Amino acid sequence: MCGRYRIKDTDRITEHLRMTHNIPDWLIDQRKPRYNIAPSQDCPIIIMDDEGDVLPIPCIMRWGFIPYWEKSDQSKIAPINAKSEQVGANSMFRQSVQKRRCLVPADGFYEWLRLDDGKMKVPFDIHLKGNRPFVMAGIYESANRANAVI
């Protein structure tokens, strides 16, 4: 589960999304590369409409899941990741995983290795061969429609 990811080659990701999901060019915000997308930042995602049609809808959502019962945008609970093997059993995610899934375009993500002393972490850039673009699975909550978890 990543804690940071990147959209480095916006032209290549845009072309990939156009060919694989018929997504228009404007999905990637002004085609500026983003090398360090972090939780609580806005990021481009692809959702389906509320009726369940197969027409993909590109939009921007903030990274961090705010549960449907939360009334404030500044929730004390805002997980950034959800484990696939546990998400169906957790009441916070159950409806979203069934009805509100999304795709998160990327061309790499970061994981950290703690060095021997445990105080210093070294980031590793993880990507596909040839830096090919890909999408990660995500869920979002429609009550807020501004927040997603990857």
N, C-alpha and C positions, 0 to 999 in steps of 0.2 A: 504494500500500500504506500503510495508515494505521498510525500509531504510538500514537494515542489515539482513543477514540470515546466516544459518550455514549448514555445511555438517559434522556432528559429527561421525556417524557410517558409514564409507565408505563401509565396507563389506556388510552391510544390504542394503544400497542404490544401490550398484552395483548388488546385487542379485535381488532386486526389478526391476531394469531397464532391466536386462537380461530376467527376466520372463515376464514382461509386454510389453516391447518394443524391445526385441531381440538386446540389446545394448551390445557390447563387454566390457570386464573388464577394459580396459585402459581408460575409460571415466573419472574416478575420478583420478586426478593428483597424481600419485604415492601413492595412498591410504592413504594420510595424512589427518587427520581430520582438518577441518577449522571451527573455532568457531565464527568467526566474519568477514564474507565476506562483504566488503563495496563497495560503488560506486567507480568507476575508477579502481577497481582491476579486474584481469582476473578470470573468473569463467567458469566451464564446462556447456555447454548447448547442446541441441539436436535439429538439424535442419533437414529439408527435402532437397533433392537436388534441383537445380534450375529448373529441368524439372517437378517437382511436383510429382515425384515418391514417393511411400510410404516407401522407404528405409530410416530409420533414420540414421543420420550422427552425431556422437559425435564430438564436437569441443570445443575450448576455445575461449571466446570472452571477451572483456573488458566491464564492466557494465557501461553504459552511452550511450545514443542514439545520434549519430551524423547525422544530416539530410543529405539527398542525395545531396543537393545543396552545402554543405560545402566541400571545397577542402582540408582543413587542418585537421589533427588528433586532434588538440587542439582547437576545436570549442568553441565559446563563449556560444553556445546553446548546452547543452548535458543533457537533462532530464534523470533521473534515473527511473522514473515511468510514467505510462500512465493510466488514468482512463478509464475503459472499456466503460462507457457510453458516453465518449467524444472522444475517439480515432478515430472513423470513421469520425468525422466531422472536425478533425484537419488535415490540408493539410500536415503537417510535417510527420504524421504517416499513412495517408490514404493508400498509396501503400504498405507499410510494413505490415499493419494489414490484407490486402487482400492477399498478396503473400508471405510474409516472417515471418511466425510465428515460434516460437520455444518453447521448454520445458526447464525449469530450475529445475534440481533436487535439493531437499533439505530435511532436516528432522526437520527444525524449522526456525522461523524468530523472529525478535525482534520488539517490539513497545515500546514507552516510555510514561510514565505518568509524567506530570509536577506536582511537589508538590506545596503546597499553595503559597510559595513565588515566584514561577515561574522561579527561577534561577536554581533549581536542578531538573534533570530528572532521573527517576528510570526505568531501562530496564525490560521488561517482555519477557520471553522466551515463545513463542507460538508454540505449536506443537500438533500433533495428539495423541490420546490415544496410549499408548505403544511406543511412539516415532517412530511410523511408518513413513517410507519415503513417499514423495509425490513429485509432480512436479508443478511448477507454470507456468503460461502462460507468454510468452514474445514475443517480435518482434525484428527484427534486420534489418539493412540496408545493402543491397548487394553492394552498391558502395564502402563501407568501409570494410565490412565483418569482421570487428574486434570489432564491438560495438553493444551492445544489450541493450534493456530496459525491465525491468521486470514489 
